[in-house]
Amino acid sequence: MVRNKRNIALLLAVYCLQGIVFYSPIATLYRQAAGLDLLQIGFIESVCLGVMLALEIPWGIVADRIGHRRTIVICAALFALSKVIFWRAESFVDFLAERIVLGACLAGLSGCDSAFLFACCAAGGHRKVYAQCEAVQTLGMLAAALIWPLLGGNYRLSALLTVGTYTAAALLTLLLREPEGTRTQEARQAPPLTLRQAAKHTLALAPVLLAICLLRETAQTVTVFLGQLQFAAAGIPQGWFGVLQAGVIGAGLLGGLSHRLLRRLGARRAGGVLMAAGAAACLLPVLCPGALGAVVSVIALRAVQSLLGPLSLSLQTEQAPAAGRATQLSCNAMLMDVAAMGVYPAFGALADRGVNAAFLLGGVCCGIALVLYGCFFRWKNNSAGPGWEGA
């Protein structure tokens, strides 16, 4: 299966290049320098999420019909276009247009790239590949963070260089070929998946999907938004924030070990360990105030987040029907995105009262996730339905 190995290598390179966003350390400052205020930035992000939700399932259906490779090529081109718009953006309308294109692109890639990789892998091999994808994306992010200080604070140059990395990624997708093997043949022979069937399957998986969503959004909120507030509250000088940010990004490299964790513990125990670790990491700075507790908490949550991503993809792709894998994954993603919309405001409201209150909420979310996850697997083991391999 030389073609499949080539596809995997190409997509790993694409993920790495798309992780290199040179302006990521100053993304908010970049928009403010163009005249946007925080309210406008928040509105634009909401529009982006709305576009993703509206196009999630339609894109999944289209991807299963026109082919996952074609969809990846189209979306990679849209991704590069969004970076061109961002580079040239000078007004609210420009940045809004960039986010609309990005939302359409992310909705198209959601589930499609995972399904394509799944078809390229031998039985069980997708777990390692998903873990490698997480690791190379983190490597790209780490490279961008380390290179940013060398750009002399030039915002526009950082955006232009990002156009270069995303254009290179889009060109690499043109070299992809349709996968070979048993999984591809099964997908062609199986009857197409209807939207009603996909929705029914998503509802059956709702407990585990919601559990993953709660842990994922907690880790995302802490590492991206609340981490710096916690560092400041712990008395850490701002001069150390750059080093700490590099450490947080570096912790994401542990995602490359996700397949080993899954192989050793199985899906049920691996997920349970990650959710328990997330709860402990959220409670640590509350119970042990100080710099050490704050740093360990944020870094641990980034590690948990990176290990969770490949585990989540493995669980979903292994259970998705062969003929409509992208549709099924898009339907799953829509449920998790809707749930995430309710989590963000709760974190924001509590953060205004104090960062520790938000961290306590994170601990509660991870605890609820652990209960949902455990109950789902307990129900699955007691039912006659098929389970996930390695569970």
N, C-alpha and C positions, 0 to 999 in steps of 0.2 A: 504493500500500500504506500508506494513512494509519494503519490499525489497527496494522500492524507497527511503524511509527515511534512510535506512542503506547505500545505495549508496551515497547519498548526504553527510552524516556524514563522510564516508570514504574519499570522494574526498576533503572535506574541510580539513581533516587531512593531506592528500597528499599535497595540496597547501601550507599549513602552513610549512610542512617539507621542501618542495622545495624552500620556501622563505628563509630558514636558510642557507645561503651561508657564512660560517665563514670567507672566504678570501675576501669577496666583498669590504671591506674598503681598501684593498691593492692589488687588482687584477692586476693593471698595474705594480706596484712595484714587484709583484711576478714574472711576465714575464720578467721584466728587470733584476731581480736577476738571472734568468736562462740564461741571455745573449742576449735576444731579444731587438731590438731597436724599437722606435715608428713607423718607417716605416714598419717593419715586423709585428708589432701588427696590424697596420691599414690594411695591406694586408690580414692578416688572417681573420679579421672581414669582409672584402669584400668577401672573399671566402665563409664564413659562410652564408652571405646574399645571395650569388649566389646559394648555395646549397638549401637554403630555397625556393627561387623563382623557381628553377628547379623542386623541388619535391612537391611544394604546392598542385597543382591540382591533380597530380597522387596519392598522399597520400589521398586526399579527396575522390577520386573515390574508392580507395582500402578500405578505412574506411567504406564507405556505403555498400560495398559488403561483407566484412568479419565480419562486426559488429564493433560498436564504442567501446565496452568493450575490445575486443581483441586488437584493435589498441592502446587503452590507456595503456594496459598492456605491449605491445611491446615497445612503446615509453618511458614508465617509466623505463624500463630496459635499453634502450639506454641512457636515461638521467643519470642513475647511472653509466653506463659504461664511459660516457664522463667525469664524475668527477674522476673516477679511473685513466683515462688517464691523466687528468690535474694534479692529485696528483703526478704521477710518471714522468711527462714530464720534460725533461732536454734540449731539443733542439727545433729549429724552426719546424722541421718535427713533433715532438711530439705534440706541441701546435696546429699545423695545423690539425693533425689527430683528436685532441679533438674537434676542432671547426667544422670539417666536420661531425662528429658523432652528435654533438649538433644541427647543421643545419638540419640534417635529422630528428632528434627527434622533433624539434620545428615545422617543416613542417607537421609532422604527427599529432601532438597534435592540431595544428591550426584548429579550427572549430570542431574537433572531440569531445573534452572534453565538449565544450559548447553545442553541439547537444545532447550528452549523458545526461547532466544535464537537458536540456530542456525536454527530454523525461521522466525524473524522476519527474518532477514537475507538479502539478495541474495547471489549467489555471490561469495565472497571477503570480504563485508562483516563476517562474524562475527569475523574477526581483529581488526579495529578495535574492535568492540563489546566483545570480551573484554578488550582492553587498557584501554578506558574503564572497565570494571567494576573492574579492579584499581586504577585511579587514584582512582575515587570512594570506594572502600572505604578507601584510604589517607588520603584527605582527611578522612573521618569519624574515623579513628583519630587523626589529627593534631589535629583539632578537640577531641576528648575530652581529649587530653594537655594542650592549651593551656588548656582551661577548668577542668581539675581544681584548679589552684591557687586559683581564684576561689571554690571551694566551701567554703573554710575548714576543710578536713580532715573534713568531715561525710560519713562512710561511707554511712549510710543514705540521705542525700539524693542522693548520686551514684547509688545503685541505683534510687531512685525516678525520677530523671530518665531513666535508661536504660530503665525501663519505658515512659516516654513516647515515646521515639524508636522503640522496637520495636513499640509499639502503632500508632503512625503508619505504620510500614512495613507492618504487617499489613493495615491499612485500605487502603493504596494497592494492595495485591495484588488486592483485590476489584474494582478497575477494569480489570484485565487482561482481554483478550479472546483467543479462539482465533486463532492466526496465520493469515494468508492466503498463498497463493502456491504455486509448484510443489513446494517441499519438503514442504509439508503434504499435498498431494495424493499425492505419492509414498509418504509414510508410511502413508496410509490404504489405498492400493492394494496395497502390498507385503505378502507373507505375514508373520505374526508371527514374531519371533525366539524360538527355544527357548533354554532355559538351557544346554543342551549346546552349541549353536552359539556362544553368547556366551562360554562357557568356552574353547572351542577357539580362538576369535578372540583372546581375552586371552592365551592361551599363545603364540600366534604373535607377539604384540606384547611378550612378556615382557621381552626385552632392553632395549627402549627405555623401557618402563614402570619397570623396576628402575633404569635410569640416571636417569630423572627423579626417582624416589623418593630415591635416594642424595643427589643434589644438593639437592633440596627439604628433606630432613630435616637435612642438614648445615647449610644456611643457617638453618633454623628453630631448631635447637639453639643455634647460635652467637649469633644476634641476640636470642633470648629468654632463654637461660639462661647462656651462657658469656661473653657480651659484657661484662657488669658485672664478672665475675671477671677478665677480661683487662684492663679499664680499671684495676682496683685493683692488679693485678700490675705494671702499667706506671707506677704511682705517680701516677695522675690523682686529684686530690681529689674526694671524693664530691659536693661542691658543684657540680661540673660535670656530674654524671651526668644531671640533668634536661635540660640543654641538648643533651648528646650523644644522649639518647634521642629528643629532638625531631628531631635531625639524621638519626638512623637511620630514624625513621618517614618523614621527608620524602624520603629516598632511594627509598622505595617508590613515589613519584609517577612514577618513571621507567618503571614498568609500563605507563603510558599510551603509551609509545613502542614497545611490543613489536611491534605490527603493522608498524611501519616497519622494524624490524630483520629481521623475518621476510620482508618483501617484498624487502628489499635483498640479504639473504644466502641466503634459502631455509632450509627446515627443518633440513637437515643441518648446514650451516655455522653457522647461528644457535645451534643447540643445542650444537655443539662449542665455539663461542666462550664461551658461558655456563659450560660445565663447566670449560674451561681457566681462565677467570677465577675461578671458585670455588676451584679448587685453588690458584691463585696467592694469592688472598686469605687462605686458611687458612695457607699457609706464610709469609706476610709477617711476622706478629708473632714467629714463631719465628726467622726469619733476621734480622730487623731489630727487636730488642727496643726498647721505648720507647713513649711516648705516641702519636707520629704513626703508627707501624706498627699499633698496636692500634686506633686510631680509623678509619684508612683500611680496615683489614681488615673490621671489623664493618659499616661503612657500605657497602662494596663488596658484601658478601654479602647485605645487604638489597636492594640494587639488583638483583643477580643473581636473587634469589628473586622479586622483583616482575616481572621480565622473563620468568622461566620460567613463571609461572602461565598467562598467556594463550597462550604457545607450546604448553604441554602440552595445554590445552583444545582448541586449534586442531587439533593432531595427532590427538587422539582423536576429536573430533566429525566430522572430515573422513573418517575411516576407518570410523566406526560405521554399521551398517545403518539405513536410514531408519525401518523399522517397529519397531525395538527399541533406539533410541538411548539412552534412559535406562537400560535393562537392561544394555546393553553398557558404558556408562560406569560404572555401579555395579559391574559385574564387574571392570573395570579397577581401580577404586578399592580394591576389596577386596584385590586382589593387592598393591597398593602399601602399604595399611595393615598387612597382615601382615608385609611386609618392614620397614616402619618399626618394628614392635615389636621386631625384633632389633637395630635401630640404636641406639635410645635407651639400653638398658642398657650397651652398649659405650662410648658417650660418657660416661655417668655413672661407670663404673668407672675410665676413664682420667682423668677430671677430678679424681677423688679423689687421684690421684697427682701431679697438676699440670696447670694449664690448657693449657700448651704441648703436653702429650701428647694432649689432646683435640683441639687444633687440628691436630696432625699426623695424627690419625685422619681428621679432616675432609678434609685434603689427599689422603689415600689413597682415601677414598670418592669424591671428585670425580674422581680419576684413573681409578678403576674405572668410574665412570659414563661418562667420556669414551671408554674402550675399548669398553664395551657399546654405546654410542650409535653410534660409528663402525662397529663390526662389523655392527650391524643394518642400517644404510643401505647398507653395502657388499654385504651379502647381498641386500637388496631390489633393488638396482640390477642384480644378476646373475641375479635370478629373473624369472620371467615374470608374477609376480603384480602387482596394481595397486599403485600408490604414492600417496603423498600429493601433492596439488597444491602446487606451490611448493617441492617437495623439492629 
